[in-house]
Amino acid sequence: MLQAVKGNAVKVLPGLFARRMKLNEDYLMELDPGCLLQNFYIEAGIIPPGGQVINDPDKAKMHWGWEAPSCQLRGHFLGHWLSAAAALCAGEEKPELKARIDFIVNELARCQELNGGEWVGSIPEKYFAMMKPGRYIWSPQYTMHKTIMGLKDIYAQLGNKTALQILDKLADWYVRWVKDMRKEDPAAVYSGEQAGMLEVWADLFALTKQEKYLFLTRAYENNALFERLDAGGDALTDDHANASIPLAHGAARIAEITGDKKWIKRLEAFWKTAVTDRGMFATTGCNAGEFWIPPHSQGRYMGNEDQEFCTVYNMVRTAEYLYRMTGKKEYADYIERALYNGFLAQQNKETGMPTYFLPMLPGSKKKWGSKTRDFWCCFGTMVQAQTMYPELVWYTDGKDVTVSQYIPSEAEIALDGGKVIVSQRVHMKDYNNQVLFDEHSEGRVSRWSLRFEVKSETGAAWTLKLRVPCWIAGDPIVSMNGKAVKGKIKEGYIEISRKWEEDTVDVFFPSEVRFEPLDGAEELVCAVDGPIVLAGLIDRDVGICGDLEDPESILLPEQSHTYGAFVWTQNVYMTRRQRENFRVVPLYEVTDEKYTIYFTSN
């Protein structure tokens, strides 16, 4: 089984992903800790500063939208904030952010004491009582899961014992509530969008070995979705997508802890029905209006509410579990496409704000959230998503090093043969310190020309494994210390085995634009450059004319040999020989422009 290299062992180097991470960190730091705590304060009987009389909502130090005190989901965002902040502080020293974490955790302990010593919710305990008679209440278990998750991550990644003490007391409340519900209304335990609870209780059992967490894990494991997965067939169509995906995380975590093959089969069955047998939009999304689209029917569900971002984030987490368990590159390929066309495409490249959905209709426009007045669920998953990049790149089984994603980064890895330091960067020729461009692509800048540098303190022998992307157009070109070599390819990875000292590996993955048809409406096609979905900057479907097997006859690359020609701003084209020509750019570069992804092929 592979283990991800993460925490302070990995550093993301300058480039597209580092820029997006910095945007996200700036947003986390911009939010006021008192506002993040406002609903916890109110529930504990503390009046937030400025919260007594609000004459001007624009100037009040309050969070609104789904964080407003009148919203039943209020307080969900703080847990996401804690998890994201924990990941950043675990990666490197960030004293100001760490101080904010400590303040918030201490204030939560204060709120818990004022609430009687156990409850530490941003919502009242009575919301759980309202689930029992079947009255509608908006997802109290979802809301509480975020707080539990955030505190768990603060303890697991930063060792904050106060966070664990809060959880220990809160778990006593949950144990008592579960026991009461088993007598009065067993279905209540599986109400209120509870799916994430299975994984977080399993996490806490693994961290503490306390019996109460094992009891809670078992209390949440008998879900109807698992019964449907056991039965085989389509277990998801028309089900709430983001309410079901976290159950896969719970299954994966239990499988890791226990080794029980039943849970591994359930996780694999979930992936089969969610991805393999269902198909997807080119961007990896497969939901409309938050519900799973029937298999291979995406063409019938194009709209303004496709690809909820929470589902992208949670499916990447599912794929990452499977990748670690199996090492199969199909999961890494999926993650790569989701990163470019979900993580990046649904984050505003200027403000860092998320878009709830990714519209697929011709002439769509992304709707961005505001910094303090919306706080949809996707705000929470977005701030966590932008901290994930370091832990998706480098993996090891203790003997060898596997590269899953091509993100500029450096890692320090402890192998059986000793410590190694490995890095990867986009590699281009430097002509007298002038314009940088890649020698393989006829003067075009290519993000897929990569240089890996290895430093080994012992000179031990091990294998460097480089994923060969599913989109590659031709054979990879590999050189070792400046000399061409023929890399051995095994099960989708280039394998380079040697005694490493200070060595350099250069790899080039040739790519090309492909036109992919849409399931359920195969006359519609989307241009995909490597893993990157391209969007036409045009407000309607004007069709695509020409030979789709010859994309160069349809798309003319925009080339730019300037100091600002960074590789991540490339993959830009102009259509040619069309009834109406237009510019085509990576979907993640689209901000406020109207765009069209799918075009009718003629």
N, C-alpha and C positions, 0 to 999 in steps of 0.2 A: 504493500500500500504506500502511495506517495504522501509526503507531508509538504505543505506549503511553507516556504521560507518567508517569514513576515516579521512584523515588529521592527525593532531598530536594526535588524540584520539586512533590511532592504531600503534603498533610497532611490526614488524616481528622479531621473536626470532631466535637465531642461528639454522641453518639447511640448507637444499638444497636451498630453495627459498631465504633465506638471502644471501647465497653465490652468487647466480646468480644476485641478486640486487646489490651487492657490485661490481661485475665485471662491470656491466652496469654503475654504478656511476663513477667508475674509468675511464671508457672510456669517459663519458661526460666531466670529468675534464681534461682529456688528450688533448682534442681538443682546438685549439687556437681560442679565440674569434674573432681575426682579420680574420682568415681563414673562420670562420662561416659567417662573414659579407662580404666576398670578393665580392660577386655578387651584393649586395646592394650598396657597395661602388662604384663599376664600373658603375652601373646604375645612381648613383647620381653624377658621374664625379670625384670621389675620387680615386686616384691610390692607391691600396693596397700596404702596405710595401713589397718591393721585387717583386712587380708585373709588373714593367716596362720592365725589361730585365731578362729573365729566361734562364740562361745558363745550369742549371742542375735541371730538374724537381724533382729529388729525394731529393734535398736539399732546393728547393724553399718552402717558407711558403705559400702554396696554396693547396686547395682541388681539386681533379680531379674526373674522372668518371662523374657521373650525376651532380656533382657540378662544373665541368669545365666551364669556361666562354663561351665556345662554345656550351654548351648543352642547349637545349630549356627548360629543366626542372630545370635549375640551381636555387639554392636558396631554394628549397623545404625542405631541411633537417633542416634549422635553426628553422622553426616553430615547428617541432617535438622536437628538442633539447630544445626549450623554454618550451613546454608542459611537457616534462619529468623532466626538472630541476624544474619547478613549483611544480610538484607533490612531488618531494623529499624535497624541502624546506618547503612545507606545512606540511610534516610529522614530521620534526624536524629541529632544527636550524643548518644551514649549511652556515656559514658566507662567506666562500670563493666562494661557488657556487652562493650564493645570490648576491655577489658583481659582479660576471660575468653577471648575469641576468640584473642587473641594468645598467651596462656598455653597454650591447648590446641594451637594450631598448632605452637608451639615444642616442646611435649612430643611431638607426633606426629613431628616431625623427629628428635627424640632417639630415639624408638622405631625409626624407620626405620634410623638408624645402627646401633643395637644389633642389628637384624635382618640386618645385612650390607650396608646401603646402598641397597636397592631396595624390598623388601617393607615395607609399612606397614599390614598388615591386623590386624583384631581377631580373625581366624581364622587357622589355620595354612595355609601354602602347600599342604600335602598334600591339603586339601579339593579343590583343583583337579585334583590327580592322581586323586582318587577318582571324578571324573566320567568319566574316560577309559574304564575298563572297564565302565561302566554301573551301578556300584553306586549305591545311593540316598544322596544327601547333600543336606541342606536348603539349597538356594539360595545357594551361595557367591558367584556373580556378582551376585546381588541385594544381598548384604551389602556387597561391595566397591564396587558402584556408588554406594551411599550415601556412603561415605567420599570417593570421587572427586568426586561431585557437590558435597559440602559444601566441599571444598578449592577446587574450581573456582569456586564462588560467592564464597568469601572473597577469591580473587584478582580475579575479575571485578568485584565490587561494592566492595571495600575496598582493592584494590591491594596486598594482602599478598604480597610476593615469595617469602617462605618457603613459602607454600602452593603456589605454582607450581613451586618447586624440588623439593618433595616429589613432586608429580605428574610432573615431568620424569623423575625417577629411577624412579618406579613404572611409568611408561609403557614404559621399557626392559624391565622384567620382563614386561609384557604382550606386547610385540612378540616377545620370545623365546619365550614360551609359545605364542602363536598360531602361530608358524612351526613349532614342534615338533608341535603338534596337527595341523597340516595334513599332516604326514607320518605321524603315528601314528593319529589318530582325529579327523577333521575335524568330526564331530558334536559333540565336546566344547565347541567354541566357542559352540554354540547351546544349551548345557545350563546348568543352575543358575540359571534365571530371569534371563536376560541382557538382557532387552528394553531396559532403560534405557541400556545401554552405547552404543548407536548414537547417541543424542542427545548424551551427555556427551563422547564422543570428537569428534563434529562440532563441539560448542561449543569444545573446546580447540583444534581446528584453526583455527577462525575467530578465536580469541583470539591464537594464536601463529604461525600459518602454518608450523608445523614438520611435516615430512614424516611423522614417526612417528605423529602423530595422524591424518593422512589415511590412512595404512596401516591403523590400527586401525578407523577409520570404515568403510573398505571391507571389512575382515575381518568386520564384524558386520552388513553390509547385506543379505546373501543369506538372508533368513529365509523359511521356508515360508509364513508368513502372507501375505507380499507376493505369493507365487505364487498363493495362493487368491484374494486381492483382484484380481489381474490377470485371473483366470479369470471373475470375476463371481459373483453369487449370494451366498448366506449363507456367509460365511467364518468365523463366530464361534460359532455355537450349540454349547454344551457345552464350549467352550474356556475356559481359566482367564482370567477377565476382567482381573484386574490384571496378569497376565503378558503380556497382549496390547496393552493401551492404550498403554504407553510406546513401542511400536513406531511408533505414529502420531506421537508426538513426534519420534522420530528421522527419520521421513519428512518431517515439516514442517521440521525444522531443515536437513536436506539441501536441501530445496526452496528455503529462504531463501538458503542459501549459494551454491548452484549455479544456481538458476533452472530446473533440469531439470523439465520438465512431467510426466515419468514419476512423480516423487515427489509432485507436487501431485495427480495423478489417484489415486494410492494413498491419500493422506490423505483425499480426498473419498470414495473408495470405502469407506474404513474408517467414516467418519461415516454413510454411507448404510446400511451393514449393521448398525452399532451402534445407530443412533438412528432414522433415517427409516423403514427397513423393519422395525424390530423393535418399536416401541412401547415404553412404559415405565410404571412406576408413576407416580402423580401427583407423586411426589417427585423424579423423574428417574432413580431407580435401575432397573437391569435385570439384576441378578444375584441368584442364590440359591446359598448355599453357595460363594461365590466364582466361580461359573461363569455364563456367559451363558445367559439364559433364551431358549428358542426364540421366534421372532417371534410377537408378539401372543398370548402364552400366559401372561401374568403371573398371571392368575387361578388357574392350576394350581400356582403356586409360592409362594403366600403362606405364610410361615413365620417362624421366629425368627431366620433368618440371611439376610435380604434386605439389599440395599444396603450392601455393604461400603464403609466410608468412603473407603478408598484409591481405589476406582473413581470416586467422586464427584469427588474432588480431581483425579484424572488426566483425567477426561472434561472438567472445566472447563478444564484446560490445553489439551486438544485443541481445544475450542471456541474458546478465546482465540487459538490459532494461526490457525484458520480465519477468525475475525473480523478479525484484522489483515490477512490476505491478501485478503479479499473485501469487508469492510465490511458484509456482509449482516446485518441485524438479527436474523435467526432464531437466530444463534449467541449474540448478546447476550441474547435472550429465554431461551434455554436456560440460560445462565450465571446469570441472575437467579433462576430457579426453583431451580437447584441451590444457590445461596448461602443462600436462606432455608430450604430443606428438606433440606439436607445439611450445609453448612458450619456453619450456626447450629443446626440441629436435632440434630446429632450431637455437639455440644459442650455439656457441662454448663454452664448459665448461672451457676452458683455457684462451681464449682471449676475450670472450664476443661478438665476431663478428657473424653476421647472415648468414644464407644461404637463398638465394632468394626462391628456390624451395626445396621440399623434395622428392627426386627421389624414385620411388616405384619399379623400375626394379630389378631383381635379380643381385647381384654383384654391387650395386650402391655405390657411394661415395659422401658425402656431399661436395659441393663447397662453401667454406667460403669466405666472403668478406675481404678486407684489411681495415686498419683503416682510410686511407685518399685517396684511389685511386679508389673507386667504388661508394659508396653512392647511391646504388639502392634504390627504394622506401621502400624496406623492412628494410633498415637501420633505417629509421624514425619510422616505426611502432614497430620495435624491441626495440628501446630505450624507447618508451612509454610503451610497454608491460611489461618490467621488472620493472616498477614502479607501476603496477596495483595490485600486490598481496595483499597489505594491505586492499584495498577497496573491495575485493572479499570474505572476510572471515565472518565478523560479520554484522548482519542486525538487525533492530528493527522497530517495529510499534509504539514505545513509551510505550507499555505495557510489551512486552516480548522481549527475545533475541533469535535470530535464527542464528545457525552456518551453513553456506553454504559450506565452503571449510575447509579441514583439513590441515591447514598450521600453524606451530608453531607461535604463536602471542599472544599479550596482548592488550586488549581494555578497554577504560574507556567510559562508556555509561550512558547517562542521561535518566532514565526511569521516568514514572509518579510517581513512588513510591520513587524516589531518585536515587542517583548515585551508579553505580556498577562497579567493576573492574573484568573482566573475562580474563582468559588466557587458552591456550591449548598448550600442549607439547606431544611429543612422550614419552610414559611411559614404562619403563622397570625396572625389578628388578635389584638392585645393590647388588651384592654378595661380601661383604668386599671390596668395591671399586675396584673390579677387572672388569672382562668382564660384560658388560650390555647385557642382552637378555630378550626376552619376555617369560612369563610363559605359554602363550597359544599355542605356536607354536613349541613345542617339541625341544626347544633349539635354534630355528631359530629367528633371529631378525625380528620383524614385525613393519613396519611403521604405522600400523593400530591399535596399542595399544595406546590409548590416555588418557591423564589426563587433566581434566578441573578443574581449581580452581576459586572459586567465592568469592568475598568480597563485602558485601553490607553495606553501611553506616547506613541504616535505619532498616534493617530486614524486609523489605516489601515483600509481596508475589508476585511472577511473575513466568513465565514459561520459562525454557530453552529448546529450540527445536534443536535437533541434526539430521541433514540429514542422513537418512539410504541410503548408496550408492546403486545404481542399480546393482552393481557387487557383492554384499555381498553373501557369500556362507554359509548359515546357519543363525542362530539367533544371533543378537548382545548380548554381555555379558556386563551387566551394574552393577556397584556398586556405592553406595552413602556413603561417609565417611567410606569406608572400608567394608561396608556390602552389600551383593548382593541384588539387587532389580530387579523387572521386570518392565522395562520402558514401559510406554504406547506408542504405535505406532499409530499415526494418520496421514493419508495422506502422508506417507513416512517419518515422523519425529518421533524420540523418544522425548516424552514430559515429562519433569520433573517439576512438579508444587509444590512449597513450599514457606515458608518464609525463605529467604536466609540470612545467616550471614557470617560465614567463612566456606565454604563447599568445598568438593572435589568430583568430579564425574569421575570415571574410565569407559572407554568404549573400548570394543574390537570388531572390525568388521572382522570376518573371511573371508579370500579371497582364491581364487584358480586360477590356470591357466585355461583358456578356449581357445579352437581353434575356431575362427570365420571365416566363409566362406566369400569370396569376391563376392559382387553383380556383376552379369554378367559373372563370371568365378568361379562358386561355387566349382570347384575342387581345387581351391587355398585357403589355410587357413593361418591364422595369429595367433600367440600365444599372448594372452593378459592376464596379471597378475593384477587382480583388474582393474584399469583404465589404466594400463601401457602397451603399446605395446612393445613386445620383438622383438629384431632383432638378427638373426643368423650371427655370424662373419664368413661368408663364401661367396665366390665370385660367387656362382651360386645356382640355385634351384636343390638340390639333392633329394628333396622329403621328405615326412614325412611318416613313416610306423608305423602301430599300431592302437590301439583303441583310437580315438580322444576323446571319452567320459571318458577315463581314462588317463589324462595327466601325472600322476605320473609314468605310465609305459613307457613314452616317454622322460620325462625331469627329470633329477636328480639335486636337488638343490645343489649349491655350498655353503657350510657353512664355516663361518670364525669367530672364537671366539678369536679375537685379539683386541688390543686397538684401532685399526683403523677401526673396523667393524661398521662404522656408518650405520644407518638404510637406508639412501638414496643410499648407494652403494650395497645394497642387490638386491633381485629379479634377481639373476644370476643363470644360469643352465648350465648343460651339457646334450646334447641329449644322449640317451641310446638305444641300440638294433636297431640302424639305419645302413644302408649300409655304411655311412660315418658319424661319430659323430663330433659335433662342439659345440662351446660355444655359449650361448644365453644370451644377456644382455638387459637391458632397452634401448630403442631407443635413449633416451636422453643422454646416456653415450657414444654413438658412436661419435667419432671425425673424425679421418682420416682413420679408417679401412673401408674396403669394407664390405658391409652388405647386407642381404636379409631379407625382411619382410614376403613375401608370398611364401609358399611352396606348391607343388603339393601333395595332400593327396593320399596315395596308400592303 
